[in-house]
Amino acid sequence: MSAENSPTPLVPSEVEGRGTVFGADAPRLGSGRAKIPDVAGTAEPRGSLADFIWFRTGGPAEWLVRPKDIADLSRFLRDLDPAVPVLPVGVGSNLLVRDGGVPGVVVRLPKSFAHVTVEPGYRVRAGAGAMGITVASKARDAGIAGLEFMRGIPGTAGGAVRMNAGAYGRDVSDILVEATLVLRDGRVETWPGQRFAFTYRHSDTPEGAVVVEALFEGTPGDSETIGAEMDRIAAEREASQPLRSRTGGSTFKNPAGTKAWQVIDEAGCRGLQIGDAQVSEKHCNFLLNLGNASSAQIEQLGEEVRRRVRAHSGVELEWEIQRVGVLSSDK
């Protein structure tokens, strides 16, 4: 189904202040030749983000930095000009990178940050780069219950802490004991879970800070029972979500008292399409890149869905997908 009417044009005033890290008025993407501190890991000028972002769209990072370890990241951020913005990115499963790219530094943690270990007290310590399924599986093997829902979170532990990710009735805030961050000025701090002031899909993680490790706590459980619940979650996701598509996961937060997919469906948006950007027929709180969609088309489609839902039911949908970067002048 294509849009029945011309979609509302996407202009900067419509998207600012709703999950945008860098607004349309931000400086255009630089050449990547700006001076940055040395890093023991890698620093790639104009590093591609579309290579790994789930939507497979969007412009490059001015600098894509992969630190070697926590100490390397700490030194790098300490010595980086405070005026340079820093954006941590995991696997990009809930991220839309705009076509103009991301100014400043994008930090992506390498595999050395993906460790997961079991500790006494039914606790699991995970590097921020560890995937949710890895954390859940480690807990299952150790007979730790309560982390099964992490099987349904397609991102990293660090991203899950930052956005208070949740699924199947539980959120990260329910299980987080503490998390370690490298702050924008290079200081390394460990915060108790309460300090993050979690709300629905939000935490008070400081801007530019990078979560590098998290400690989760569950309860005693039976590995077989835990595994069965994880299998149920996997089967339910497979049946209800377009997992094998280029998507960004849940697009909008659930409004109070209802589900985002329901108000989207009731507004007639299932299958709505702008170019190669489409509202999923299978789960209409998912936007899809059918092959050659630009980030601008995906974001414009999301804004059109918001407009139609608002007109139909008065519900104001809020973006759950994080939209970052600058709008391209030629898109």
Secondary structure, 3 states (H helix, E strand, C coil): CCCCCCCCCCCHHHHCCCCECCCCCCCCCCCCCCCCCCCCCEEEEEECCCCCCCCCCCCCEEEEEECCCHHHHHHHHHHCCCCCCEEEECCCCCEEECCCCEEEEEEECCHHHCCEEEECCCEEEEECCCEHHHHHHHHHHCCEECCHHHHHCCCEHHHHHHHCCEECCEEHHHCEEEEEEECCCCCEEEEEHHHHCCECCECCCCCCCEEEEEEEECEECCHHHHHHHHHHHHHHHHHHCCCCCEEEEECECCCCCCCHHHHHHHCCCCCCEECCEEECCCCCCEEEECCCCCHHHHHHHHHHHHHHHHHHHCCCCCECCEEECCCCCCC
